[in-house]
Amino acid sequence: MDKVSKSKKKREALVKATIKLVNNNGFHAAPMSRIAKMAEVSPGTIYLYFENKQDLVDQVYVEVKAAFSEYAFKDYSEEMSVEKGFEKIWKNIADFKLNKVEEAMFLSQCDNSPIIDEKGRQEGLKHLQPLLDLWDRGIKNGSIKAVSPYLLYAFSIYPIAFLMNMQERNIYELSQQHIEEAYEMAWNSIKNQK
């Protein structure tokens, strides 16, 4: 294994360890020494890739958010109708949250706490721009309610995280029918009732 591959492997191990420890213990209970131990690297190795713990978490957040966004917008086209585009994005997001649970839980933790600094949060938001553009198009053509994107997100996308948590805790099992029903409820919550 060459030096570059070895270095990339160490960094990936640090990213995975960070995600796992933050998910299981929270940001403050995930010291650098534990992250290094879980990644099977020396504590000093972390500082070759990250300035400090905040930089580590911010970078991991932006990377996971970028991977999430790539997944969310897979096979989406701006030429799709607002409803078809939203359905494609919504179902991709649901698939990500239900099948890439570690990453989805990490994003949820970061999005719902002050873990991420404002620069990291703004960088993460950039990755959702196609969804924001779709909603803007829907508002302009009258197919989506003319409300804040925060409200649109809260009522249509955020419930997926709740369902993911219920499934992870073995409280609720999501079948394909449940996903279809959840999508219909999400669309009905934001579509304009003409």
C-alpha positions, -999 to +999 in steps of 0.1 A: +000+000+000+014+034-010+017+064+013-013+082-002-036+051+002-024+046+037-030+082+046-065+081+030-073+050+049-063+066+082-084+097+075-114+075+066-109+055+099-109+088+118-141+100+100-159+067+108-148+067+144-160+103+148-194+095+134-198+064+157-186+082+189-207+113+183-237+091+176-233+070+206-218+094+232-225+129+219-199+155+209-186+163+244-181+126+253-160+119+222-125+131+231-098+131+205-080+103+223-111+080+220-115+089+184-078+080+177-081+047+197-112+037+178-096+046+145-065+026+155-042+056+150-020+075+174-036+106+189-010+128+171-021+115+137-054+133+140-036+166+138-021+157+104-056+159+090-075+183+114-066+214+134-087+204+164-118+186+175-141+213+161-124+212+128-127+174+127-164+175+134-170+203+110-152+186+082-169+153+088-203+171+088-196+188+055-183+155+040-213+135+052-237+163+041-221+163+006-225+125+004-261+128+016-268+155-010-253+135-038-276+106-028-306+129-024-303+143-059-294+111-077-315+108-109-331+142-102-334+166-131-345+203-130-367+194-160-390+172-138-423+187-127-422+200-092-442+171-079-421+144-096-389+162-086-400+164-050-410+127-050-376+117-064-357+138-039-379+128-009-376+090-017-339+093-021-336+111+012-358+084+028-336+057+013-305+074+026-319+078+061-331+043+063-301+026+048-272+048+058-283+051+094-249+060+110-244+089+086-280+100+089-280+100+127-247+120+127-263+146+104-294+147+126-273+152+157-253+180+141-284+197+126-302+197+159-274+210+182-248+237+183-220+211+175-213+226+141-200+262+138-218+286+115-193+283+087-198+245+086-235+249+088-236+274+059-213+250+039-237+222+046-267+242+035-251+248+001-256+211-006-294+214-004-296+241-030-314+220-056-342+212-032-345+249-022-345+258-060-373+232-066-394+246-038-388+281-051-400+270-085-430+253-069-439+285-050-436+306-082-458+283-103-483+279-074-479+241-069-463+245-034-475+267-005-458+300-004-442+296+031-406+296+045-383+268+033-379+260+070-416+252+072-414+232+040-385+212+054-401+208+089-433+193+075-420+173+046-384+162+051-378+162+089-404+135+096-382+110+079-357+114+107-384+107+132-394+075+113-357+065+111-353+069+149-385+048+155-372+021+133-337+021+148-353+017+183-374-012+170-406+006+177-419+008+142-410-012+111-411+007+078-425-013+049-425+000+013-462+008+018-454+029+049-428+048+029-454+054+001-479+066+027-453+089+044-444+104+010-480+111+002-484+128+036-452+148+030-464+160-004-499+168+009-484+189+037-466+213+012-486+212-020-509+241-027-546+231-023-560+250-052 
